[in-house]
Amino acid sequence: MGIVKIDDVLHEEARRASAVMCRSINAQAEFWMKIGMLAEANPTMSFNDIVRAQLVEANVAVAKAAAA
């Protein structure tokens, strides 16, 4: 665990996003860092693919949306 210095504007964006996503500011920043790290390691995967893979890895049942 450590302290990370981030730009004030980015901190404010994390604060606003955390309220929408029902996360703490730290949890929001951690989520963005994790997704960013995974996106860099897997450049052909979309955001949705990354999240889906993380859910599957955590043994969360992922339901497919019904076709319209």
HTML snippet that shows the backbone in 3Dmol.js (N, CA, C, O; Angstrom):
<script src="https://3Dmol.org/build/3Dmol-min.js"></script>
<div id="view" style="width:600px;height:400px;position:relative"></div>
<script>
const pdb = `
ATOM      1  N   MET A   1       0.855  -1.172   0.000  1.00  0.00           N
ATOM      2  CA  MET A   1       0.000   0.000   0.000  1.00  0.00           C
ATOM      3  C   MET A   1       0.894   1.226   0.000  1.00  0.00           C
ATOM      4  O   MET A   1       1.941   1.248   0.647  1.00  0.00           O
ATOM      5  N   GLY A   2       0.478   2.222  -0.716  1.00  0.00           N
ATOM      6  CA  GLY A   2       1.287   3.422  -0.805  1.00  0.00           C
ATOM      7  C   GLY A   2       0.442   4.622  -1.186  1.00  0.00           C
ATOM      8  O   GLY A   2      -0.776   4.535  -1.336  1.00  0.00           O
ATOM      9  N   ILE A   3       1.115   5.722  -1.334  1.00  0.00           N
ATOM     10  CA  ILE A   3       0.462   6.969  -1.723  1.00  0.00           C
ATOM     11  C   ILE A   3       0.827   7.255  -3.174  1.00  0.00           C
ATOM     12  O   ILE A   3       1.991   7.163  -3.562  1.00  0.00           O
ATOM     13  N   VAL A   4      -0.179   7.602  -3.969  1.00  0.00           N
ATOM     14  CA  VAL A   4       0.032   7.932  -5.368  1.00  0.00           C
ATOM     15  C   VAL A   4      -0.406   9.366  -5.575  1.00  0.00           C
ATOM     16  O   VAL A   4      -1.523   9.735  -5.212  1.00  0.00           O
ATOM     17  N   LYS A   5       0.461  10.175  -6.154  1.00  0.00           N
ATOM     18  CA  LYS A   5       0.137  11.571  -6.449  1.00  0.00           C
ATOM     19  C   LYS A   5      -0.496  11.624  -7.830  1.00  0.00           C
ATOM     20  O   LYS A   5       0.104  11.193  -8.815  1.00  0.00           O
ATOM     21  N   ILE A   6      -1.707  12.153  -7.895  1.00  0.00           N
ATOM     22  CA  ILE A   6      -2.364  12.329  -9.189  1.00  0.00           C
ATOM     23  C   ILE A   6      -2.788  13.785  -9.328  1.00  0.00           C
ATOM     24  O   ILE A   6      -2.935  14.513  -8.346  1.00  0.00           O
ATOM     25  N   ASP A   7      -2.973  14.174 -10.551  1.00  0.00           N
ATOM     26  CA  ASP A   7      -3.404  15.528 -10.885  1.00  0.00           C
ATOM     27  C   ASP A   7      -4.750  15.834 -10.228  1.00  0.00           C
ATOM     28  O   ASP A   7      -5.606  14.957 -10.123  1.00  0.00           O
ATOM     29  N   ASP A   8      -4.932  17.071  -9.792  1.00  0.00           N
ATOM     30  CA  ASP A   8      -6.179  17.474  -9.138  1.00  0.00           C
ATOM     31  C   ASP A   8      -7.403  17.278 -10.030  1.00  0.00           C
ATOM     32  O   ASP A   8      -8.468  16.900  -9.543  1.00  0.00           O
ATOM     33  N   VAL A   9      -7.262  17.531 -11.319  1.00  0.00           N
ATOM     34  CA  VAL A   9      -8.388  17.360 -12.249  1.00  0.00           C
ATOM     35  C   VAL A   9      -8.759  15.877 -12.345  1.00  0.00           C
ATOM     36  O   VAL A   9      -9.942  15.536 -12.335  1.00  0.00           O
ATOM     37  N   LEU A  10      -7.766  15.002 -12.436  1.00  0.00           N
ATOM     38  CA  LEU A  10      -8.032  13.564 -12.492  1.00  0.00           C
ATOM     39  C   LEU A  10      -8.657  13.085 -11.183  1.00  0.00           C
ATOM     40  O   LEU A  10      -9.544  12.232 -11.196  1.00  0.00           O
ATOM     41  N   HIS A  11      -8.206  13.622 -10.068  1.00  0.00           N
ATOM     42  CA  HIS A  11      -8.798  13.258  -8.771  1.00  0.00           C
ATOM     43  C   HIS A  11     -10.273  13.653  -8.730  1.00  0.00           C
ATOM     44  O   HIS A  11     -11.106  12.895  -8.232  1.00  0.00           O
ATOM     45  N   GLU A  12     -10.595  14.828  -9.247  1.00  0.00           N
ATOM     46  CA  GLU A  12     -11.989  15.275  -9.278  1.00  0.00           C
ATOM     47  C   GLU A  12     -12.829  14.372 -10.191  1.00  0.00           C
ATOM     48  O   GLU A  12     -13.974  14.056  -9.867  1.00  0.00           O
ATOM     49  N   GLU A  13     -12.263  13.958 -11.327  1.00  0.00           N
ATOM     50  CA  GLU A  13     -12.975  13.032 -12.219  1.00  0.00           C
ATOM     51  C   GLU A  13     -13.217  11.703 -11.516  1.00  0.00           C
ATOM     52  O   GLU A  13     -14.296  11.124 -11.639  1.00  0.00           O
ATOM     53  N   ALA A  14     -12.229  11.219 -10.787  1.00  0.00           N
ATOM     54  CA  ALA A  14     -12.387   9.965 -10.031  1.00  0.00           C
ATOM     55  C   ALA A  14     -13.455  10.122  -8.955  1.00  0.00           C
ATOM     56  O   ALA A  14     -14.241   9.205  -8.719  1.00  0.00           O
ATOM     57  N   ARG A  15     -13.484  11.275  -8.307  1.00  0.00           N
ATOM     58  CA  ARG A  15     -14.494  11.525  -7.276  1.00  0.00           C
ATOM     59  C   ARG A  15     -15.898  11.476  -7.873  1.00  0.00           C
ATOM     60  O   ARG A  15     -16.794  10.842  -7.316  1.00  0.00           O
ATOM     61  N   ARG A  16     -16.083  12.149  -9.009  1.00  0.00           N
ATOM     62  CA  ARG A  16     -17.406  12.165  -9.649  1.00  0.00           C
ATOM     63  C   ARG A  16     -17.792  10.780 -10.161  1.00  0.00           C
ATOM     64  O   ARG A  16     -18.930  10.345  -9.985  1.00  0.00           O
ATOM     65  N   ALA A  17     -16.850  10.092 -10.791  1.00  0.00           N
ATOM     66  CA  ALA A  17     -17.133   8.747 -11.298  1.00  0.00           C
ATOM     67  C   ALA A  17     -17.426   7.783 -10.158  1.00  0.00           C
ATOM     68  O   ALA A  17     -18.274   6.901 -10.290  1.00  0.00           O
ATOM     69  N   SER A  18     -16.729   7.947  -9.043  1.00  0.00           N
ATOM     70  CA  SER A  18     -16.945   7.042  -7.910  1.00  0.00           C
ATOM     71  C   SER A  18     -18.362   7.169  -7.364  1.00  0.00           C
ATOM     72  O   SER A  18     -18.950   6.175  -6.937  1.00  0.00           O
ATOM     73  N   ALA A  19     -18.913   8.367  -7.372  1.00  0.00           N
ATOM     74  CA  ALA A  19     -20.283   8.571  -6.898  1.00  0.00           C
ATOM     75  C   ALA A  19     -21.280   7.859  -7.811  1.00  0.00           C
ATOM     76  O   ALA A  19     -22.234   7.245  -7.334  1.00  0.00           O
ATOM     77  N   VAL A  20     -21.059   7.941  -9.109  1.00  0.00           N
ATOM     78  CA  VAL A  20     -21.944   7.294 -10.078  1.00  0.00           C
ATOM     79  C   VAL A  20     -21.855   5.779  -9.961  1.00  0.00           C
ATOM     80  O   VAL A  20     -22.867   5.083 -10.042  1.00  0.00           O
ATOM     81  N   MET A  21     -20.641   5.270  -9.771  1.00  0.00           N
ATOM     82  CA  MET A  21     -20.411   3.829  -9.755  1.00  0.00           C
ATOM     83  C   MET A  21     -20.537   3.208  -8.362  1.00  0.00           C
ATOM     84  O   MET A  21     -20.310   2.010  -8.198  1.00  0.00           O
ATOM     85  N   CYS A  22     -20.896   4.012  -7.362  1.00  0.00           N
ATOM     86  CA  CYS A  22     -21.040   3.534  -5.975  1.00  0.00           C
ATOM     87  C   CYS A  22     -19.755   2.894  -5.462  1.00  0.00           C
ATOM     88  O   CYS A  22     -19.778   1.835  -4.834  1.00  0.00           O
ATOM     89  N   ARG A  23     -18.633   3.558  -5.743  1.00  0.00           N
ATOM     90  CA  ARG A  23     -17.329   3.115  -5.271  1.00  0.00           C
ATOM     91  C   ARG A  23     -16.697   4.249  -4.486  1.00  0.00           C
ATOM     92  O   ARG A  23     -17.074   5.411  -4.635  1.00  0.00           O
ATOM     93  N   SER A  24     -15.728   3.895  -3.646  1.00  0.00           N
ATOM     94  CA  SER A  24     -14.923   4.940  -3.016  1.00  0.00           C
ATOM     95  C   SER A  24     -14.020   5.543  -4.101  1.00  0.00           C
ATOM     96  O   SER A  24     -13.850   4.964  -5.173  1.00  0.00           O
ATOM     97  N   ILE A  25     -13.456   6.696  -3.809  1.00  0.00           N
ATOM     98  CA  ILE A  25     -12.526   7.307  -4.770  1.00  0.00           C
ATOM     99  C   ILE A  25     -11.350   6.367  -5.011  1.00  0.00           C
ATOM    100  O   ILE A  25     -10.921   6.183  -6.150  1.00  0.00           O
ATOM    101  N   ASN A  26     -10.830   5.776  -3.942  1.00  0.00           N
ATOM    102  CA  ASN A  26      -9.698   4.847  -4.095  1.00  0.00           C
ATOM    103  C   ASN A  26     -10.084   3.636  -4.927  1.00  0.00           C
ATOM    104  O   ASN A  26      -9.304   3.194  -5.770  1.00  0.00           O
ATOM    105  N   ALA A  27     -11.284   3.086  -4.704  1.00  0.00           N
ATOM    106  CA  ALA A  27     -11.734   1.929  -5.482  1.00  0.00           C
ATOM    107  C   ALA A  27     -11.904   2.294  -6.951  1.00  0.00           C
ATOM    108  O   ALA A  27     -11.598   1.486  -7.827  1.00  0.00           O
ATOM    109  N   GLN A  28     -12.389   3.501  -7.230  1.00  0.00           N
ATOM    110  CA  GLN A  28     -12.545   3.945  -8.616  1.00  0.00           C
ATOM    111  C   GLN A  28     -11.182   4.060  -9.288  1.00  0.00           C
ATOM    112  O   GLN A  28     -10.998   3.594 -10.413  1.00  0.00           O
ATOM    113  N   ALA A  29     -10.227   4.681  -8.599  1.00  0.00           N
ATOM    114  CA  ALA A  29      -8.877   4.822  -9.157  1.00  0.00           C
ATOM    115  C   ALA A  29      -8.245   3.448  -9.377  1.00  0.00           C
ATOM    116  O   ALA A  29      -7.595   3.219 -10.398  1.00  0.00           O
ATOM    117  N   GLU A  30      -8.433   2.534  -8.423  1.00  0.00           N
ATOM    118  CA  GLU A  30      -7.894   1.179  -8.558  1.00  0.00           C
ATOM    119  C   GLU A  30      -8.525   0.464  -9.747  1.00  0.00           C
ATOM    120  O   GLU A  30      -7.833  -0.236 -10.487  1.00  0.00           O
ATOM    121  N   PHE A  31      -9.835   0.634  -9.939  1.00  0.00           N
ATOM    122  CA  PHE A  31     -10.523   0.026 -11.082  1.00  0.00           C
ATOM    123  C   PHE A  31      -9.938   0.542 -12.391  1.00  0.00           C
ATOM    124  O   PHE A  31      -9.621  -0.237 -13.290  1.00  0.00           O
ATOM    125  N   TRP A  32      -9.797   1.873 -12.493  1.00  0.00           N
ATOM    126  CA  TRP A  32      -9.228   2.452 -13.716  1.00  0.00           C
ATOM    127  C   TRP A  32      -7.815   1.943 -13.959  1.00  0.00           C
ATOM    128  O   TRP A  32      -7.454   1.641 -15.096  1.00  0.00           O
ATOM    129  N   MET A  33      -7.012   1.843 -12.903  1.00  0.00           N
ATOM    130  CA  MET A  33      -5.635   1.355 -13.072  1.00  0.00           C
ATOM    131  C   MET A  33      -5.619  -0.097 -13.531  1.00  0.00           C
ATOM    132  O   MET A  33      -4.853  -0.466 -14.421  1.00  0.00           O
ATOM    133  N   LYS A  34      -6.467  -0.917 -12.918  1.00  0.00           N
ATOM    134  CA  LYS A  34      -6.507  -2.331 -13.293  1.00  0.00           C
ATOM    135  C   LYS A  34      -6.960  -2.501 -14.737  1.00  0.00           C
ATOM    136  O   LYS A  34      -6.338  -3.240 -15.500  1.00  0.00           O
ATOM    137  N   ILE A  35      -8.037  -1.824 -15.117  1.00  0.00           N
ATOM    138  CA  ILE A  35      -8.533  -1.930 -16.493  1.00  0.00           C
ATOM    139  C   ILE A  35      -7.492  -1.403 -17.480  1.00  0.00           C
ATOM    140  O   ILE A  35      -7.279  -1.999 -18.535  1.00  0.00           O
ATOM    141  N   GLY A  36      -6.851  -0.298 -17.141  1.00  0.00           N
ATOM    142  CA  GLY A  36      -5.803   0.246 -18.008  1.00  0.00           C
ATOM    143  C   GLY A  36      -4.642  -0.713 -18.179  1.00  0.00           C
ATOM    144  O   GLY A  36      -4.132  -0.882 -19.286  1.00  0.00           O
ATOM    145  N   MET A  37      -4.219  -1.343 -17.087  1.00  0.00           N
ATOM    146  CA  MET A  37      -3.126  -2.310 -17.149  1.00  0.00           C
ATOM    147  C   MET A  37      -3.521  -3.509 -18.013  1.00  0.00           C
ATOM    148  O   MET A  37      -2.730  -3.978 -18.831  1.00  0.00           O
ATOM    149  N   LEU A  38      -4.748  -4.001 -17.827  1.00  0.00           N
ATOM    150  CA  LEU A  38      -5.220  -5.123 -18.631  1.00  0.00           C
ATOM    151  C   LEU A  38      -5.370  -4.741 -20.104  1.00  0.00           C
ATOM    152  O   LEU A  38      -5.092  -5.551 -20.988  1.00  0.00           O
ATOM    153  N   ALA A  39      -5.809  -3.505 -20.367  1.00  0.00           N
ATOM    154  CA  ALA A  39      -5.944  -3.039 -21.757  1.00  0.00           C
ATOM    155  C   ALA A  39      -4.576  -2.953 -22.437  1.00  0.00           C
ATOM    156  O   ALA A  39      -4.445  -3.308 -23.608  1.00  0.00           O
ATOM    157  N   GLU A  40      -3.568  -2.489 -21.716  1.00  0.00           N
ATOM    158  CA  GLU A  40      -2.221  -2.430 -22.290  1.00  0.00           C
ATOM    159  C   GLU A  40      -1.683  -3.833 -22.569  1.00  0.00           C
ATOM    160  O   GLU A  40      -1.007  -4.050 -23.575  1.00  0.00           O
ATOM    161  N   ALA A  41      -1.978  -4.783 -21.687  1.00  0.00           N
ATOM    162  CA  ALA A  41      -1.495  -6.151 -21.852  1.00  0.00           C
ATOM    163  C   ALA A  41      -2.284  -6.920 -22.911  1.00  0.00           C
ATOM    164  O   ALA A  41      -1.801  -7.913 -23.456  1.00  0.00           O
ATOM    165  N   ASN A  42      -3.505  -6.453 -23.199  1.00  0.00           N
ATOM    166  CA  ASN A  42      -4.394  -7.136 -24.150  1.00  0.00           C
ATOM    167  C   ASN A  42      -4.988  -6.112 -25.118  1.00  0.00           C
ATOM    168  O   ASN A  42      -6.187  -5.840 -25.066  1.00  0.00           O
ATOM    169  N   PRO A  43      -4.169  -5.544 -25.995  1.00  0.00           N
ATOM    170  CA  PRO A  43      -4.622  -4.423 -26.829  1.00  0.00           C
ATOM    171  C   PRO A  43      -5.735  -4.758 -27.825  1.00  0.00           C
ATOM    172  O   PRO A  43      -6.365  -3.846 -28.361  1.00  0.00           O
ATOM    173  N   THR A  44      -5.987  -6.024 -28.081  1.00  0.00           N
ATOM    174  CA  THR A  44      -7.059  -6.369 -29.020  1.00  0.00           C
ATOM    175  C   THR A  44      -8.403  -6.557 -28.333  1.00  0.00           C
ATOM    176  O   THR A  44      -9.420  -6.737 -29.003  1.00  0.00           O
ATOM    177  N   MET A  45      -8.421  -6.518 -27.002  1.00  0.00           N
ATOM    178  CA  MET A  45      -9.673  -6.705 -26.263  1.00  0.00           C
ATOM    179  C   MET A  45     -10.364  -5.366 -26.025  1.00  0.00           C
ATOM    180  O   MET A  45      -9.715  -4.360 -25.741  1.00  0.00           O
ATOM    181  N   SER A  46     -11.685  -5.369 -26.146  1.00  0.00           N
ATOM    182  CA  SER A  46     -12.468  -4.175 -25.835  1.00  0.00           C
ATOM    183  C   SER A  46     -12.641  -4.078 -24.317  1.00  0.00           C
ATOM    184  O   SER A  46     -12.345  -5.027 -23.592  1.00  0.00           O
ATOM    185  N   PHE A  47     -13.117  -2.936 -23.848  1.00  0.00           N
ATOM    186  CA  PHE A  47     -13.414  -2.767 -22.428  1.00  0.00           C
ATOM    187  C   PHE A  47     -14.379  -3.850 -21.956  1.00  0.00           C
ATOM    188  O   PHE A  47     -14.162  -4.471 -20.915  1.00  0.00           O
ATOM    189  N   ASN A  48     -15.452  -4.076 -22.729  1.00  0.00           N
ATOM    190  CA  ASN A  48     -16.437  -5.088 -22.347  1.00  0.00           C
ATOM    191  C   ASN A  48     -15.827  -6.483 -22.288  1.00  0.00           C
ATOM    192  O   ASN A  48     -16.163  -7.267 -21.401  1.00  0.00           O
ATOM    193  N   ASP A  49     -14.932  -6.801 -23.228  1.00  0.00           N
ATOM    194  CA  ASP A  49     -14.258  -8.099 -23.208  1.00  0.00           C
ATOM    195  C   ASP A  49     -13.407  -8.249 -21.950  1.00  0.00           C
ATOM    196  O   ASP A  49     -13.385  -9.313 -21.331  1.00  0.00           O
ATOM    197  N   ILE A  50     -12.716  -7.192 -21.580  1.00  0.00           N
ATOM    198  CA  ILE A  50     -11.869  -7.222 -20.384  1.00  0.00           C
ATOM    199  C   ILE A  50     -12.715  -7.437 -19.146  1.00  0.00           C
ATOM    200  O   ILE A  50     -12.387  -8.283 -18.314  1.00  0.00           O
ATOM    201  N   VAL A  51     -13.799  -6.688 -19.009  1.00  0.00           N
ATOM    202  CA  VAL A  51     -14.667  -6.827 -17.838  1.00  0.00           C
ATOM    203  C   VAL A  51     -15.282  -8.217 -17.806  1.00  0.00           C
ATOM    204  O   VAL A  51     -15.332  -8.844 -16.747  1.00  0.00           O
ATOM    205  N   ARG A  52     -15.752  -8.709 -18.948  1.00  0.00           N
ATOM    206  CA  ARG A  52     -16.345 -10.042 -19.015  1.00  0.00           C
ATOM    207  C   ARG A  52     -15.329 -11.100 -18.584  1.00  0.00           C
ATOM    208  O   ARG A  52     -15.666 -12.000 -17.815  1.00  0.00           O
ATOM    209  N   ALA A  53     -14.103 -11.000 -19.066  1.00  0.00           N
ATOM    210  CA  ALA A  53     -13.051 -11.959 -18.697  1.00  0.00           C
ATOM    211  C   ALA A  53     -12.761 -11.907 -17.201  1.00  0.00           C
ATOM    212  O   ALA A  53     -12.534 -12.944 -16.578  1.00  0.00           O
ATOM    213  N   GLN A  54     -12.767 -10.723 -16.626  1.00  0.00           N
ATOM    214  CA  GLN A  54     -12.540 -10.589 -15.183  1.00  0.00           C
ATOM    215  C   GLN A  54     -13.679 -11.208 -14.387  1.00  0.00           C
ATOM    216  O   GLN A  54     -13.442 -11.836 -13.355  1.00  0.00           O
ATOM    217  N   LEU A  55     -14.909 -11.040 -14.853  1.00  0.00           N
ATOM    218  CA  LEU A  55     -16.051 -11.650 -14.185  1.00  0.00           C
ATOM    219  C   LEU A  55     -15.978 -13.176 -14.257  1.00  0.00           C
ATOM    220  O   LEU A  55     -16.239 -13.859 -13.267  1.00  0.00           O
ATOM    221  N   VAL A  56     -15.629 -13.697 -15.409  1.00  0.00           N
ATOM    222  CA  VAL A  56     -15.496 -15.149 -15.568  1.00  0.00           C
ATOM    223  C   VAL A  56     -14.379 -15.666 -14.656  1.00  0.00           C
ATOM    224  O   VAL A  56     -14.544 -16.695 -14.000  1.00  0.00           O
ATOM    225  N   GLU A  57     -13.252 -14.966 -14.613  1.00  0.00           N
ATOM    226  CA  GLU A  57     -12.132 -15.363 -13.762  1.00  0.00           C
ATOM    227  C   GLU A  57     -12.533 -15.386 -12.285  1.00  0.00           C
ATOM    228  O   GLU A  57     -12.015 -16.191 -11.512  1.00  0.00           O
ATOM    229  N   ALA A  58     -13.448 -14.510 -11.898  1.00  0.00           N
ATOM    230  CA  ALA A  58     -13.924 -14.436 -10.511  1.00  0.00           C
ATOM    231  C   ALA A  58     -15.109 -15.381 -10.267  1.00  0.00           C
ATOM    232  O   ALA A  58     -15.730 -15.340  -9.205  1.00  0.00           O
ATOM    233  N   ASN A  59     -15.416 -16.226 -11.250  1.00  0.00           N
ATOM    234  CA  ASN A  59     -16.522 -17.180 -11.154  1.00  0.00           C
ATOM    235  C   ASN A  59     -17.878 -16.506 -10.948  1.00  0.00           C
ATOM    236  O   ASN A  59     -18.726 -17.008 -10.210  1.00  0.00           O
ATOM    237  N   VAL A  60     -18.071 -15.365 -11.608  1.00  0.00           N
ATOM    238  CA  VAL A  60     -19.356 -14.670 -11.585  1.00  0.00           C
ATOM    239  C   VAL A  60     -20.119 -15.113 -12.820  1.00  0.00           C
ATOM    240  O   VAL A  60     -19.602 -15.042 -13.935  1.00  0.00           O
ATOM    241  N   ALA A  61     -21.359 -15.575 -12.622  1.00  0.00           N
ATOM    242  CA  ALA A  61     -22.165 -16.005 -13.758  1.00  0.00           C
ATOM    243  C   ALA A  61     -22.470 -14.802 -14.641  1.00  0.00           C
ATOM    244  O   ALA A  61     -23.042 -13.816 -14.177  1.00  0.00           O
ATOM    245  N   VAL A  62     -22.096 -14.880 -15.889  1.00  0.00           N
ATOM    246  CA  VAL A  62     -22.292 -13.786 -16.830  1.00  0.00           C
ATOM    247  C   VAL A  62     -23.426 -14.164 -17.762  1.00  0.00           C
ATOM    248  O   VAL A  62     -23.287 -15.064 -18.591  1.00  0.00           O
ATOM    249  N   ALA A  63     -24.556 -13.469 -17.621  1.00  0.00           N
ATOM    250  CA  ALA A  63     -25.730 -13.725 -18.463  1.00  0.00           C
ATOM    251  C   ALA A  63     -25.604 -12.928 -19.752  1.00  0.00           C
ATOM    252  O   ALA A  63     -25.118 -11.797 -19.744  1.00  0.00           O
ATOM    253  N   LYS A  64     -26.029 -13.499 -20.824  1.00  0.00           N
ATOM    254  CA  LYS A  64     -26.050 -12.788 -22.092  1.00  0.00           C
ATOM    255  C   LYS A  64     -27.350 -12.011 -22.211  1.00  0.00           C
ATOM    256  O   LYS A  64     -28.403 -12.475 -21.774  1.00  0.00           O
ATOM    257  N   ALA A  65     -27.272 -10.834 -22.801  1.00  0.00           N
ATOM    258  CA  ALA A  65     -28.462 -10.005 -23.003  1.00  0.00           C
ATOM    259  C   ALA A  65     -29.370 -10.667 -24.025  1.00  0.00           C
ATOM    260  O   ALA A  65     -28.905 -11.296 -24.976  1.00  0.00           O
ATOM    261  N   ALA A  66     -30.661 -10.517 -23.817  1.00  0.00           N
ATOM    262  CA  ALA A  66     -31.645 -11.056 -24.751  1.00  0.00           C
ATOM    263  C   ALA A  66     -31.598 -10.264 -26.050  1.00  0.00           C
ATOM    264  O   ALA A  66     -31.443  -9.042 -26.032  1.00  0.00           O
ATOM    265  N   ALA A  67     -31.729 -10.951 -27.166  1.00  0.00           N
ATOM    266  CA  ALA A  67     -31.738 -10.276 -28.460  1.00  0.00           C
ATOM    267  C   ALA A  67     -33.024  -9.478 -28.610  1.00  0.00           C
ATOM    268  O   ALA A  67     -34.099  -9.910 -28.194  1.00  0.00           O
ATOM    269  N   ALA A  68     -32.890  -8.307 -29.212  1.00  0.00           N
ATOM    270  CA  ALA A  68     -34.070  -7.432 -29.389  1.00  0.00           C
ATOM    271  C   ALA A  68     -34.876  -7.837 -30.569  1.00  0.00           C
ATOM    272  O   ALA A  68     -35.896  -7.214 -30.864  1.00  0.00           O
TER     273      ALA A  68
END
`;
const viewer = $3Dmol.createViewer("view");
viewer.addModel(pdb, "pdb");
viewer.setStyle({}, {cartoon: {color: "spectrum"}});
viewer.zoomTo();
viewer.render();
</script>
